[in-house]
Amino acid sequence: MLDTLQMLVTIAVIALATFTTRALPFLFFGSREPPTMLAVIEKNLPPMILLLLVIYCLKDVQWLTAPYGIPELFTIGVVAGLHFWKRNAMLSIFTGTVLYMVLVQFNVFSFL
């Protein structure tokens, strides 16, 4: 277990590292345009991260046993449709989370 001083030092180091990573781009590129490679990364990183999250979430789905991944696929379909319709990431994320939790907790697809 960490004592109080160790916890405070850990929190301070994490806060400093977070602040530094947020401030460095402004220090390096405050007066000039960032390199084109950085612009490409900035444009493509969010979809890549979301794709990795989807893959991670689906890695343990039992596709050959009931309910055959139907809650996951149903939720993905609803989230994708909602996002294309409303273009609101927070609405899509929260709706998908709540919908999936309801489907799993109430065992909606238990008839399969």
N, C-alpha and C positions, 0 to 999 in steps of 0.2 A: 504494500500500500504506500502511496505517496503521502508525505506530510504536507502541511499547508504551504510551506515555502517552496517545495518542489512543484506543487501544482501551480502556484503563482508564476514561477520561473517558466514552466512549460507553457502556460497561457501567454505570457509575455513574448516568448520566442515565436510561438505560432502567430500571434498578432503582428509582430514585426515582419515575419516572413510574408504574411498575407499582404500587409501594407506595401512592402517592397515590390512584390510581384505586380501589384496594381499601379504603383507609381513609376516603375521603370519605363514603360512605353511612353509616358508623357515626358519623361526626362530625355529619352533618346530621340523621339520623333515629334517633340513639341513644336519645332519651327520648320520641319520639312515633312514631305510625304513619306510614308513607310514604303519599304521595298514591295515590288509587285508580288513576290512570293508570300509575304505576310498578308497581303490583301486576299490572295487565293486561299490561304489557310483560314483567315477570318470568315470568308464566305462559305467554305465547305466544312468547317469543323462542327458546327451544331448538328447538321444532318448525320454526319459520321458518328457523333456521340450518341444520338438517338438510335441509330441503327445498332450500335453496340449494346445499348440498353435493351432493345427488343430481343436481340440474339441472346443476351444474358438471361432475360426473363423467360425465354422459351426453351432454354437448354435442359431443364429438368421435367418438361411436360411428358407425361406418359401417353404417347400417341396411339399405342396399341391396346390400352385398357380404358374402360369407361372412366370419365366422360370423353375420352379421345381428343382432348385439347379443345373441345368446343367452347368452354368458357373463355379461354384465351383468344381463340380466333374470333368469337363473337365480339369480345371487348375491343380487339384490334380493329375490326370492321366499324364498330360504332365510333371509336376515337378518330379513325381516318375520315369517316364521313362527316363527323362533327367539325373536324379541323378544316376540311375542304369547304364546308358550308360557312362556318363562322370566322375562320382564320384567327382563332384566339388560342394560343398555346396553353395558357393557364386553365381555361375552360376545358380544353381537351384532356389535359393531364388529370385534373381533379375529377372530371366526369368518368374517365376511364378507371381511375383508382377506386372510386366509390362503386361503380358498376361491377368491377371485378370482385371486390370484397363482398358485395351483396350476392353475386352468383355463387361464389365459393362458400361463404358462411351459411347461406340458406340452402345449399346443395340443389340449386335450381335444376340442374341437368341430371338428377339422380335416377330418372326414369330410363336412362340409356344403359 
